[in-house]
Amino acid sequence: MGRVPRPAPDHARDAGGDPDVLAAKAALRDEVWAAIQAAGAARFPGAYGRIPNFIGAERAAERLRATSEWGRAATIKANPDAPQWPVRQRALEDGKTVFMAVPRLADANPFFLLDPARLTTSARKASSIRGASVHAVKVAVEALEAVDRVVAGSVAVDAHGARLGKGGGFSDLEFAIATGLGLIGSTTRIATTVHESQVVAVGRIPVTPHDVRVDLIVTPDRVIRCRHGRRRAAAIRWADLTEDKIGTIPVLAGLRRAAHQLVTPGTA
C-alpha cells in the first residue's frame, strides 16, 4: 500500500503585495499542479501546495550536470525541496560546496553548509533535508561564501525566465539577502529543474519588478537557456512582507533591527 500524501500546505497565506497579482499567481499554481497530477508525473507527497516532486527529477539533474554552466561552478546555493535533491546530491559527488536553505529560513543560522571534503556519509544521504540536519553545519548568512550558481525550485517557468514559486516568497528573499551581502552578483546564474508540465507559455506568469528570473530551465528532456536581458539588482521589499512573515524569519527581523539602528543611532 502506497504512502498517503500529506495535506497540501498554503505557503501564500502570509504573502503580501497586490491582491490581483497574488490571485493570478494562485490560479496558475493550481493549474500547473493539476497538470502534473493529470500527467501522472507527481511523486510523494503530491504536487499541490509544494515545489512539486516529479518523475524524472534524476534525469533532469543529470541533464543539468552535463551543462557547461554546471561544470564551471564550484559553489552552489540550492533550495531544500525534494525535486532538487538529485541536484544537491550530484553537486556533492562532483566536489562542489552546497549551501542549502533551512526550510522557511526558520533559524537564526538559516543555511546548511555541505562541504564534500568533510562528509562522513554518502552524498545521497547528506543532501536530503533530514540528512543535512545531521551532517551539515548550520551557518549564518554572513558566513556564506560567494556562490557561482543558484538552483531554485519552481512551480512554473517560461522560456523568458519568469518563475513562479509555491507562494511563500522564500527563494526571492534568499536571493535578495545574498545579493545585498555581495554573495550573488550579476554573473551568478540561476537554474531550475522542472517537469515539462511546469513549462508554460511566455506571458502566463504574472511578473513584478522584484521577481527573480531564471537563466536555465532543465527538464528530463531538454535544456532551455532563457533570454531576459539584464537582471535587476535584487532587494528586500519590506512593504510586501507581513509582520507575521518577518516574525517567523529571524534573519529578516535582525536585518530590520540593523536598518532601524542605522537610521536612528543609539536606539537599543
C-alpha positions, -999 to 999 in steps of 0.1 A, spaced: 0 0 0 15 34 -10 21 63 14 -8 87 18 1 122 6 3 148 34 -22 177 33 -11 205 10 3 235 29 -7 270 20 26 288 16 9 320 3 -12 326 34 11 353 47 21 368 13 20 405 8 16 425 -24 -11 434 -50 -41 412 -43 -49 408 -80 -13 396 -88 -14 372 -58 -48 358 -71 -35 353 -106 -4 335 -93 -25 313 -71 -48 304 -100 -18 294 -122 -3 273 -94 -35 254 -92 -35 249 -129 1 236 -130 -3 214 -100 -34 198 -117 -15 193 -149 13 174 -132 -12 152 -114 -31 146 -147 2 137 -164 8 110 -137 42 127 -131 37 137 -94 57 118 -67 50 117 -30 39 138 -12 19 151 -41 21 182 -63 -4 206 -46 9 233 -23 46 225 -30 75 227 -53 63 195 -70 84 164 -68 82 149 -102 90 117 -120 122 123 -140 139 146 -114 170 124 -116 172 127 -154 168 165 -152 196 166 -126 219 146 -150 210 169 -179 219 199 -157 251 182 -147 261 179 -183 258 217 -190 288 239 -192 272 262 -166 274 233 -141 310 224 -149 323 259 -142 306 262 -108 324 254 -75 299 267 -50 261 263 -53 232 277 -33 203 253 -36 167 251 -24 158 223 1 128 209 -19 125 172 -29 127 176 -67 162 193 -64 175 166 -40 192 148 -70 208 181 -80 222 186 -45 235 150 -45 253 154 -78 268 187 -67 284 169 -37 295 140 -58 312 165 -81 331 181 -53 310 213 -51 302 231 -19 265 233 -13 246 259 7 210 248 13 184 270 29 169 258 61 131 253 52 113 286 55 145 302 67 132 294 102 165 296 121 189 322 132 215 303 111 193 298 81 216 278 58 231 244 58 267 242 47 276 209 30 313 205 24 320 174 2 355 171 17 341 167 52 312 143 46 311 112 67 282 97 48 271 94 12 263 124 -9 228 110 -13 221 109 24 238 142 33 219 161 6 184 152 19 167 176 43 168 151 71 205 142 62 215 178 62 201 184 96 226 157 108 256 160 86 257 197 76 267 227 96 242 255 101 256 289 92 245 325 94 240 345 62 272 364 69 292 331 68 281 322 33 307 322 5 301 339 -28 282 314 -50 287 306 -86 253 291 -93 219 292 -77 195 262 -80 159 272 -74 127 252 -71 98 263 -93 61 256 -97 60 271 -132 86 288 -155 86 302 -190 112 305 -217 119 341 -208 129 331 -173 98 341 -155 94 319 -124 65 311 -101 73 296 -67 50 280 -42 38 313 -28 60 319 3 85 341 -15 114 324 2 135 319 -29 133 356 -38 141 366 -2 172 343 -1 183 359 -34 177 394 -21 195 389 12 225 372 -5 227 399 -32 227 426 -5 257 409 11 276 406 -22 273 368 -23 253 368 -55 264 391 -84 254 399 -119 273 369 -132 256 344 -109 234 322 -130 201 307 -117 190 272 -128 158 253 -121 148 217 -127 111 210 -136 88 186 -154 76 196 -188 42 202 -174 56 231 -155 69 250 -185 41 274 -195 37 299 -224 56 332 -222 33 358 -206 13 334 -185 33 340 -153 25 374 -136 58 392 -131 65 420 -106 97 441 -107 113 423 -77 107 387 -91 139 369 -98 141 353 -133 160 321 -140 187 317 -166 185 279 -172 154 256 -172 162 219 -173 136 192 -178 141 155 -181 141 160 -219 157 194 -227 176 225 -216 162 259 -221 186 289 -219 165 319 -212 169 354 -227 156 381 -204 181 410 -206 200 424 -177 189 412 -143 176 439 -118 195 441 -86 175 421 -60 165 439 -28 142 431 1 108 448 -4 98 454 31 64 468 21 54 434 7 64 415 39 38 409 65 46 412 102 38 375 106 64 366 80 91 389 94 84 375 129 90 339 117 123 346 98 150 356 123 174 369 97 147 393 84 139 405 119 177 411 125 182 430 92 152 452 101 166 460 135 200 468 120 185 491 94 164 509 121 195 514 142 214 529 112 186 554 107 182 562 144 217 558 160 217 550 197 185 530 198 186 498 217 
